[in-house]
């Protein structure tokens, strides 16, 4: 992966694959099975909703490292990951 430095609003940010590193982004993570809403805190406060027999985790993620942490938790629970969609970046 190639990283680039870009200037956004007079701030220099590092970008990797088109996404600014360290920029808060909103994500939707879809997994199989139903995960109880009480797991929300463990998944960094992401909102837990359902669509058919799937669970949707929706919320803000601080950076790519935090996203990896959430995906690692999904893996450790032996849940099947269906998709990860970025919904957009939050302006600072």
C-alpha positions as CSV (number, residue, x, y, z in Angstrom):
1,X,0.0,0.0,0.0
2,X,1.2,3.4,-0.9
3,X,0.6,6.3,1.5
4,X,0.3,9.9,0.4
5,X,0.2,13.2,2.3
6,X,-2.6,15.5,1.5
7,X,-3.7,18.9,2.8
8,X,-7.3,19.2,3.9
9,X,-8.5,22.5,5.5
10,X,-4.9,23.5,6.2
11,X,-4.2,20.2,7.9
12,X,-1.8,17.6,6.5
13,X,-3.3,14.2,6.7
14,X,-1.9,10.9,5.5
15,X,-4.0,9.0,3.0
16,X,-3.9,5.4,2.2
17,X,-6.1,3.9,-0.6
18,X,-8.1,7.1,-0.8
19,X,-9.1,7.2,2.8
20,X,-7.6,9.7,5.3
21,X,-5.9,8.0,8.1
22,X,-7.1,9.3,11.5
23,X,-10.3,10.7,10.1
24,X,-13.5,9.5,11.8
25,X,-15.8,7.6,9.4
26,X,-19.2,6.1,9.6
27,X,-19.5,2.4,8.8
28,X,-22.1,-0.3,8.4
29,X,-20.9,-3.8,9.3
30,X,-23.2,-6.7,8.4
31,X,-22.8,-10.1,10.1
32,X,-24.8,-13.4,10.1
33,X,-26.9,-14.3,13.1
34,X,-28.5,-12.0,15.7
35,X,-26.2,-10.3,18.1
36,X,-27.9,-9.0,21.3
37,X,-28.0,-5.2,21.6
38,X,-26.1,-5.5,25.0
39,X,-22.9,-6.1,22.9
40,X,-23.0,-2.5,21.6
41,X,-20.5,-1.2,24.2
42,X,-18.0,-4.0,23.4
43,X,-18.3,-3.0,19.7
44,X,-17.2,0.6,20.4
45,X,-20.8,1.9,20.9
46,X,-22.0,0.9,17.5
47,X,-25.7,0.7,17.1
48,X,-27.0,-2.8,16.7
49,X,-30.0,-3.3,14.5
50,X,-31.4,-6.3,12.5
51,X,-32.4,-7.0,8.9
52,X,-33.9,-10.4,8.4
53,X,-31.5,-12.9,10.2
54,X,-28.5,-10.5,9.9
55,X,-27.1,-8.0,12.4
56,X,-26.1,-4.6,11.4
57,X,-23.5,-2.7,13.4
58,X,-23.7,1.0,12.4
59,X,-21.7,3.9,13.8
60,X,-18.6,6.0,13.8
61,X,-15.1,4.5,13.8
62,X,-12.1,6.7,14.9
63,X,-9.6,5.3,12.4
64,X,-8.5,2.2,10.5
65,X,-7.0,0.7,13.7
66,X,-10.3,0.9,15.5
67,X,-12.1,-0.7,12.5
68,X,-9.6,-3.6,12.6
69,X,-10.3,-4.0,16.3
70,X,-14.0,-4.3,15.7
71,X,-13.4,-6.8,12.9
72,X,-11.1,-8.8,15.2
73,X,-13.8,-9.0,17.8
74,X,-16.2,-10.3,15.2
75,X,-13.7,-13.0,14.2
76,X,-13.0,-14.0,17.8
77,X,-16.8,-14.5,18.4
78,X,-16.7,-16.8,15.3
79,X,-19.4,-14.6,13.6
80,X,-19.6,-14.6,9.8
81,X,-18.8,-11.2,8.3
82,X,-21.0,-10.4,5.3
83,X,-19.9,-6.9,4.4
84,X,-18.2,-3.7,5.6
85,X,-19.4,-0.5,4.0
86,X,-18.1,3.0,4.6
87,X,-21.1,5.4,4.8
88,X,-18.9,8.5,4.8
89,X,-16.3,10.6,6.5
90,X,-17.2,13.1,9.2
91,X,-15.9,16.6,8.9
92,X,-13.7,17.9,11.6
